[in-house]
Structure formats: structure tokens, C-alpha cells
Amino acid sequence: MAATSAATLSIGTNVSCGRKVGSLSQSKPFGVRFNSQNSLKSFSGLKAATSVSCESDSSFLGKETSAALRGSIALKAQKENQSYQYHLQPQAAFKVAILGAAGGIGQPLALLIKMSPLVSALHLYDVANVKGVATDLSHCNTPSQVLDFSGASELGSALKGVDVVVIPAGVPRKPGMTRDDLFNINAGIVKNLIEAVADNCPDAFIHIISNPVNSTVPIAAEILKQKGVFDPKKLFGVSTLDVVRANTFVAQKKNLKLIDVDVPVVGGHAGITILPLLSKTKPSVSFTDEEVQELTVRIQNAGTEVVEAKAGTGSATLSMAYAAARFVESSIRALDGDGDVYECSYVQSDLTELPFFASRIKIGKKGVEAFISSDLQGLTEYEQKALEALKPELKSSIEKGIAFANKQAVAA
Ligand SMILES: NC(=O)c1ccc[n+]([C@@H]2O[C@H](COP(=O)([O-])OP(=O)(O)OC[C@H]3O[C@@H](n4cnc5c(N)ncnc54)[C@H](O)[C@@H]3O)[C@@H](O)[C@H]2O)c1
């Protein structure tokens, strides 16, 4: 684990500033708005080198945060004896594919990834019409080339040579549906897409968004195993939205500066399997028993909050796209050699007796580098009980996914 404080600035959806928190460095991505003059300079074609303005007091980062960011970047540069301009002049080099790119999550996610100058190519794949999305997006003067791929015959081409594959393909939850109701449709979609990933880009980082994530990740693992290309370090269930929501709700409740708040969320990605570890909140903050109960339940049911508010038109798309873009950004920084990237994700794990478990992980060039086991030590009685209570449900979702995958014939 990195012992030093580090700050890596990357331009795009997030300015990410890894910081030391206690003994644990964490990634702290946060949104940044480009001030108009500089953003035009920054994004005139491939001139990403002109970079983002951290000076912008009109940005929603605010003066203090901008100053802290500049300070921490300079500190890292000092420690590493290099110019921080290096970090402000990233090279567009990574290829990202989104499978399900024409959907409610896919479109805003594509836009957010298109804003990253670390990305050289953005491959948009869908069974629905994705040409319009790609054409529209391609007019943005940011570095990446946008290409569209439609239908099964173009799936292989969409995946060739990509570094990160993000999968939000599937159907969203409607009111009255549980995540398990989605299972039969989305399980089949994920299986087919993962077969193509195995055949065309087996070394890519794979980010699974399609629900139920508790089952679709084990399905993906089984399919990759059947294809002989499973690397558990590179298969990620995207549970970032749980962390994003936990941070937001805790900051609101405790009147904290949002940018400072970090709540690890462990377990799985549905209902009671989502376990925010409020006792591990940074900065350290105390909660009454009622607050813990209220916040935990709200974080666990936040997806339903959105499903009900959208009244039949879908589930979380914008916040999900934001969370997925953060996870893509973190993955790309890790692939780019940043040694200080931490995120929560649902992955193959030996932290508990369950084969898959969401926890904070360190991500490096080759994928998962370490599990942050300290988050699971010294839990409160409430958290310990909730952890034990979630295990049977998570176990059965994992088994359901494995059983589904093993019943399927994998395409040769
Ligand atoms: N992980 C999370 O935190 C999280 C949060 C919200 C939603 N989700 C899940 O994300 C998924 C997508 O949600 P959405 O709101 O974008 O749905 P959507 O219906 O708006 O979009 C889904 C897209 O997937 C496409 N698609 C369907 N089958 C496909 C296939 N075989 N290959 C490629 N594309 C295919 C559709 O054409 C559509 O464009 C759902 O499963 C939803 O439950 C996950």
C-alpha cells in the first residue's frame, strides 16, 4: 500500500486526488467544471496538454478545494521530483468500449468518458441504434475517436484492442420489480457479451453494471473460466454508485463538506447486501443509532428511491453514469501507472467465506492488487450483525449466477 500522500490530476469527468487518509490512501474523485476560456483551450482537438484549470474559482470545486488540490499536486511532484505538469498533460492512449451504449446509462456514460483526455478511442456498441449517439458525441472536440458498432456481427470489432470494457447492457428495473426479476433477461445478455469479450479482448478490465450485479459478475467469471481466460483481478462489479450515494447522504446528514467524505461500502450490490460501513467514515464522525439505521436503509434502498421517482420510466441512469465514469477513470489511472488508486468494487475475494464480495480494493496496472481488509476490522455491533445477515442472500445470488452459467453452452 502506498505510504505517501499522492495526488494525480486527470482531466475529464473527475479531477482525482488520491490522498492519505489515516494509513490508507484513497482515491477521491470529484467533479470539476472547466471555466469557459480554459476549457476551450483544453479541449481544442488533441490539445489536452493545455490542461484543466485548477485555478478556476468559478468552478464548483470552490476556492478552498482548488487550493488544496493545487497544493497536493505540487506536493506529489515535489516528492516524486518531477514537474506536476506531467500530470496535467496526460496522453490519450486508452481504448474503452461501452456495451449497451445507446441506453439510459450508456449515453451519459459515453459523454463523461468522451471528456477524458486519457481515452484515445471510444467504441459504442448496442443492439439498438447507436449510430446517432456516436455521431452526436463525435462532434465534441475532445481527444477520443468515437466509433459505433451495431448488432452481434460488429461486436467483435467493437472489442478488439480495448483496455476497458464497460457493460451497462440489459433492462433496467421497473417499479415492483426486484433486481432478481431482471435476472433471466440480463443474465443471458451478460453471458453473450462476456463470450465476445473472452474471444476478442481477454486482457481488458471488465466493468459489469448490468443488474443483478451480485449474480452477473459470477456469471461473467464462469463464462471466462469456460473460455480459459478468467483473470479474477480484472473482473469488476461496479458498486461505485453505493459509495457515491453513501458519501452524498452522509455529507448531507452531518453537514460535512461533500468532497471530504468517504464511506466504504462492502458486501454486494442489492438491498441488504449493500453494507455502508458508517463507522469507517472519513472524516471521523459519530452517528446516533437512529442515524445509522436511517442512513443504512436509505443507502440500501436508494435505487428504489430513483425507480419510484421515475415512475415506470427506468432506474438510476445519470448518477450511475457518473459513478461508472469515476470507476473507468480510476481504472485508466491504474493502467497508466498511478500507484495510488483505491475504489470499492464487487470482485472475486477471499476477505470472507463468500467467493465474491464488495470491498475497498487497490487497483494497479494488472487489476486488483490488494484487498483493504482493515475496513472489516473493528466493526460496530450493528455492522457486524448486518454483515452476517447479508451473507446468506449474497451467497444465494452468487450460486444462482454460477448455476445459470454452468447450464449454458458456451459458444466455441
Ligand atoms: N450497477 C449499478 O449500480 C446499476 C445502477 C442502475 C442500473 N443498473 C443496470 O444497468 C442496466 C442498464 O440500465 P439502463 O437504465 O441503461 O437501461 P436501458 O434500457 O436504458 O439501456 C440498456 C441498453 O442496453 C441495450 N442492450 C440490450 N441488450 C443488449 C445486448 N445484447 N447487447 C448490447 N446492448 C444491449 C439496449 O438496447 C439499451 O440501449 C440495467 O441492467 C440496470 O438494472 C445498474
The ligand as a MOL file (V3000), in Angstrom:
LIG
                    3D

  0  0  0     0  0            999 V3000
M  V30 BEGIN CTAB
M  V30 COUNTS 44 48 0 0 0
M  V30 BEGIN ATOM
M  V30 1 N -24.6230 -1.3110 -11.1100 0
M  V30 2 C -25.4870 -0.3500 -10.7810 0
M  V30 3 O -25.2870 0.3590 -9.7860 0
M  V30 4 C -26.6840 -0.0540 -11.6520 0
M  V30 5 C -27.4420 1.1070 -11.4350 0
M  V30 6 C -28.5030 1.3550 -12.2660 0
M  V30 7 C -28.8260 0.4660 -13.2790 0
M  V30 8 N -28.0910 -0.6570 -13.4520 0 CHG=1
M  V30 9 C -28.3950 -1.6270 -14.5090 0
M  V30 10 O -27.8240 -1.1920 -15.7370 0
M  V30 11 C -28.5380 -1.7850 -16.8220 0
M  V30 12 C -28.8850 -0.7490 -17.8790 0
M  V30 13 O -29.7640 0.2260 -17.3840 0
M  V30 14 P -30.3060 1.4060 -18.3400 0
M  V30 15 O -31.1410 2.2800 -17.4800 0
M  V30 16 O -29.1910 1.9970 -19.1140 0 CHG=-1
M  V30 17 O -31.2410 0.5660 -19.3280 0
M  V30 18 P -31.7160 0.9690 -20.8130 0
M  V30 19 O -32.8090 0.0610 -21.1770 0
M  V30 20 O -31.9740 2.4290 -20.8850 0
M  V30 21 O -30.4300 0.6750 -21.6890 0
M  V30 22 C -29.9580 -0.6050 -21.8630 0
M  V30 23 C -29.3090 -0.6580 -23.2210 0
M  V30 24 O -28.7980 -1.9550 -23.3940 0
M  V30 25 C -29.0390 -2.3220 -24.7460 0
M  V30 26 N -28.9820 -3.7530 -24.9030 0
M  V30 27 C -29.9070 -4.6940 -24.5890 0
M  V30 28 N -29.4540 -5.9100 -24.9400 0
M  V30 29 C -28.2080 -5.7480 -25.4430 0
M  V30 30 C -27.2250 -6.6160 -25.9590 0
M  V30 31 N -27.4170 -7.9330 -26.0160 0
M  V30 32 N -26.0790 -6.0880 -26.4000 0
M  V30 33 C -25.8560 -4.7520 -26.3320 0
M  V30 34 N -26.7540 -3.8780 -25.8620 0
M  V30 35 C -27.9140 -4.3720 -25.4220 0
M  V30 36 C -30.4070 -1.7250 -25.0650 0
M  V30 37 O -30.5970 -1.6370 -26.4700 0
M  V30 38 C -30.2890 -0.3870 -24.3870 0
M  V30 39 O -29.7660 0.5940 -25.2500 0
M  V30 40 C -29.7450 -2.4560 -16.1820 0
M  V30 41 O -29.4650 -3.8150 -16.0050 0
M  V30 42 C -29.8400 -1.7910 -14.8370 0
M  V30 43 O -30.5060 -2.5860 -13.8810 0
M  V30 44 C -27.0240 -0.9210 -12.6740 0
M  V30 END ATOM
M  V30 BEGIN BOND
M  V30 1 1 1 2
M  V30 2 2 2 3
M  V30 3 1 2 4
M  V30 4 1 4 5
M  V30 5 2 4 44
M  V30 6 2 5 6
M  V30 7 1 6 7
M  V30 8 2 7 8
M  V30 9 1 8 9
M  V30 10 1 8 44
M  V30 11 1 9 10
M  V30 12 1 9 42
M  V30 13 1 10 11
M  V30 14 1 11 12
M  V30 15 1 11 40
M  V30 16 1 12 13
M  V30 17 1 13 14
M  V30 18 2 14 15
M  V30 19 1 14 16
M  V30 20 1 14 17
M  V30 21 1 17 18
M  V30 22 2 18 19
M  V30 23 1 18 20
M  V30 24 1 18 21
M  V30 25 1 21 22
M  V30 26 1 22 23
M  V30 27 1 23 24
M  V30 28 1 23 38
M  V30 29 1 24 25
M  V30 30 1 25 26
M  V30 31 1 25 36
M  V30 32 1 26 27
M  V30 33 1 26 35
M  V30 34 2 27 28
M  V30 35 1 28 29
M  V30 36 1 29 30
M  V30 37 2 29 35
M  V30 38 1 30 31
M  V30 39 2 30 32
M  V30 40 1 32 33
M  V30 41 2 33 34
M  V30 42 1 34 35
M  V30 43 1 36 37
M  V30 44 1 36 38
M  V30 45 1 38 39
M  V30 46 1 40 41
M  V30 47 1 40 42
M  V30 48 1 42 43
M  V30 END BOND
M  V30 END CTAB
M  END
